[in-house]
Amino acid sequence: MGKRAFPERHGGGPLPPERLPARDKTEAADWREWMRELGRRQRQLREFAGLSQEQLARLAGVSQGSVSRLEIGRGLATPLLIVLKINAALVRELQRIDPAILSPDLREALELQSALCPTRGALAFQEVPLAEGPELEELVRLYRASPDRHRSGLVSVLRAMVAGLKLTE
């Protein structure tokens, strides 16, 4: 079996951070810091959008306590669905703000979020191309579907085909 992120006590359940081995303490601290930073950023965005915790919770379909726990970084055990719901609601509200007052970085982040998180309708994702064209997407899928040992052969065949096509131009 694989190593667990947090060693467990004899009676079950993870050890508290102060009782973790040194390496596990660092890993636990990094995730705690990541959650604090996520919460801090979510709060900044919520306040920028002019929403209270209660309003955001209502828009996200979660409790105000969930929003609060996430914002203060106590949401290490928060289910991913709750985080995604809060994030999707924030993105929807931020997209209502005049883009001219948003920083270029925030506008770009909102576009990326729209592709990764449902933000329109009930659970609609924004369609974004994965590659420059459908043919390239198919080439990537074919390459990934090929067994590792055959990939270099596939690339050689394509290289020879491209060279042959250049001769016919």
C-alpha positions as CSV (number, residue, x, y, z in Angstrom):
1,M,0.0,0.0,0.0
2,G,1.0,3.6,-0.6
3,K,2.3,5.9,2.1
4,R,-0.4,8.0,3.7
5,A,-0.1,11.8,3.8
6,F,-0.6,11.8,7.6
7,P,0.5,8.9,9.8
8,E,-2.3,7.5,11.8
9,R,-2.5,7.0,15.5
10,H,-3.0,3.5,16.9
11,G,-6.7,4.3,17.5
12,G,-7.2,5.7,14.0
13,G,-7.3,9.2,12.7
14,P,-4.3,11.4,11.7
15,L,-1.8,12.6,14.2
16,P,-2.0,16.2,15.2
17,P,0.7,18.4,13.3
18,E,2.8,18.8,16.5
19,R,3.2,14.9,16.7
20,L,4.1,14.4,13.0
21,P,7.6,13.4,11.9
22,A,9.6,16.4,10.6
23,R,9.0,15.6,6.9
24,D,5.3,15.2,7.4
25,K,5.1,18.5,9.5
26,T,6.6,20.4,6.5
27,E,4.1,18.8,4.1
28,A,1.2,19.5,6.5
29,A,2.4,23.1,7.0
30,D,2.6,23.6,3.3
31,W,-1.0,22.6,2.7
32,R,-2.2,24.6,5.7
33,E,-0.4,27.7,4.3
34,W,-1.9,27.0,0.8
35,M,-5.4,26.9,2.3
36,R,-4.7,30.1,4.2
37,E,-3.6,31.8,1.0
38,L,-6.6,30.4,-0.9
39,G,-8.9,31.7,1.8
40,R,-7.2,35.1,1.9
41,R,-7.5,35.4,-1.9
42,Q,-11.1,34.2,-1.9
43,R,-11.9,36.9,0.7
44,Q,-10.2,39.6,-1.4
45,L,-12.2,38.6,-4.4
46,R,-15.5,38.4,-2.5
47,E,-15.0,41.9,-1.0
48,F,-13.9,43.3,-4.4
49,A,-17.2,41.9,-5.9
50,G,-19.1,43.7,-3.0
51,L,-20.5,40.5,-1.5
52,S,-21.0,39.5,2.1
53,Q,-20.2,36.0,3.2
54,E,-23.9,35.3,3.5
55,Q,-24.5,36.6,-0.1
56,L,-21.7,34.5,-1.5
57,A,-22.9,31.4,0.4
58,R,-26.4,31.9,-1.0
59,L,-25.1,32.3,-4.5
60,A,-22.9,29.2,-4.1
61,G,-25.6,27.1,-2.4
62,V,-23.4,26.5,0.7
63,S,-23.5,27.6,4.3
64,Q,-22.1,30.9,5.5
65,G,-19.9,28.9,7.9
66,S,-18.4,27.1,4.9
67,V,-17.4,30.4,3.3
68,S,-16.0,31.6,6.7
69,R,-14.0,28.5,7.3
70,L,-12.5,28.6,3.8
71,E,-11.6,32.3,4.1
72,I,-9.8,31.9,7.5
73,G,-7.9,28.9,6.2
74,R,-9.6,26.4,8.5
75,G,-11.0,24.5,5.5
76,L,-8.3,21.8,5.1
77,A,-11.0,19.2,5.3
78,T,-13.5,21.1,3.3
79,P,-15.0,18.9,0.5
80,L,-13.8,19.9,-2.9
81,L,-17.3,20.4,-4.1
82,I,-17.8,23.2,-1.5
83,V,-14.6,24.9,-2.7
84,L,-15.7,24.6,-6.3
85,K,-19.2,25.9,-5.6
86,I,-17.8,29.0,-3.8
87,N,-15.2,29.5,-6.6
88,A,-17.8,29.2,-9.4
89,A,-20.1,31.7,-7.6
90,L,-17.2,34.2,-7.2
91,V,-16.3,33.8,-10.9
92,R,-19.9,34.5,-12.0
93,E,-20.0,37.6,-9.8
94,L,-16.6,38.9,-10.9
95,Q,-17.6,38.4,-14.6
96,R,-20.5,40.9,-14.0
97,I,-18.0,43.6,-13.2
98,D,-16.9,45.9,-16.1
99,P,-13.8,44.3,-17.5
100,A,-12.1,47.7,-17.9
101,I,-11.6,48.0,-14.2
102,L,-10.2,44.5,-13.8
103,S,-6.5,43.9,-14.0
104,P,-5.3,42.0,-17.1
105,D,-4.2,39.1,-14.9
106,L,-7.6,38.9,-13.2
107,R,-9.4,38.9,-16.6
108,E,-7.1,36.1,-17.8
109,A,-7.7,34.1,-14.6
110,L,-11.5,34.5,-15.0
111,E,-11.3,33.2,-18.6
112,L,-9.3,30.2,-17.4
113,Q,-11.7,29.6,-14.6
114,S,-14.6,29.7,-17.0
115,A,-13.0,26.8,-18.9
116,L,-12.3,24.7,-15.8
117,C,-15.3,25.4,-13.5
118,P,-19.0,25.5,-14.4
119,T,-20.0,29.1,-14.3
120,R,-22.9,29.4,-16.7
121,G,-26.3,27.8,-16.2
122,A,-26.7,25.0,-13.8
123,L,-23.4,23.2,-14.7
124,A,-22.3,24.5,-18.1
125,F,-18.7,24.7,-19.0
126,Q,-17.3,27.3,-21.4
127,E,-16.0,25.5,-24.5
128,V,-12.4,26.3,-25.1
129,P,-10.2,24.7,-27.7
130,L,-7.6,22.3,-26.3
131,A,-5.2,22.8,-29.2
132,E,-4.8,25.0,-32.3
133,G,-7.2,22.8,-34.2
134,P,-9.2,19.6,-34.1
135,E,-6.6,17.8,-36.1
136,L,-3.9,18.6,-33.6
137,E,-6.2,17.5,-30.8
138,E,-6.6,14.2,-32.6
139,L,-2.9,13.8,-33.1
140,V,-2.3,14.3,-29.4
141,R,-5.0,11.8,-28.5
142,L,-3.5,9.2,-30.9
143,Y,-0.1,9.8,-29.5
144,R,-1.3,9.4,-25.9
145,A,-3.3,6.3,-26.9
146,S,-0.2,4.6,-28.3
147,P,1.8,2.4,-26.1
148,D,5.0,4.0,-24.9
149,R,7.2,1.6,-26.8
150,H,5.5,2.6,-30.1
151,R,5.5,6.3,-29.8
152,S,8.9,6.9,-31.3
153,G,7.8,4.8,-34.3
154,L,4.6,6.8,-34.6
155,V,6.7,10.1,-34.7
156,S,9.1,8.6,-37.3
157,V,6.1,7.7,-39.5
158,L,4.7,11.2,-39.2
159,R,8.1,12.7,-39.9
160,A,8.6,10.6,-43.0
161,M,5.0,11.5,-44.1
162,V,5.6,15.2,-43.7
163,A,8.9,15.0,-45.6
164,G,7.1,13.2,-48.4
165,L,4.3,15.8,-48.5
166,K,6.9,18.6,-48.8
167,L,8.3,16.9,-52.0
168,T,4.9,17.0,-53.6
169,E,4.4,20.7,-53.1
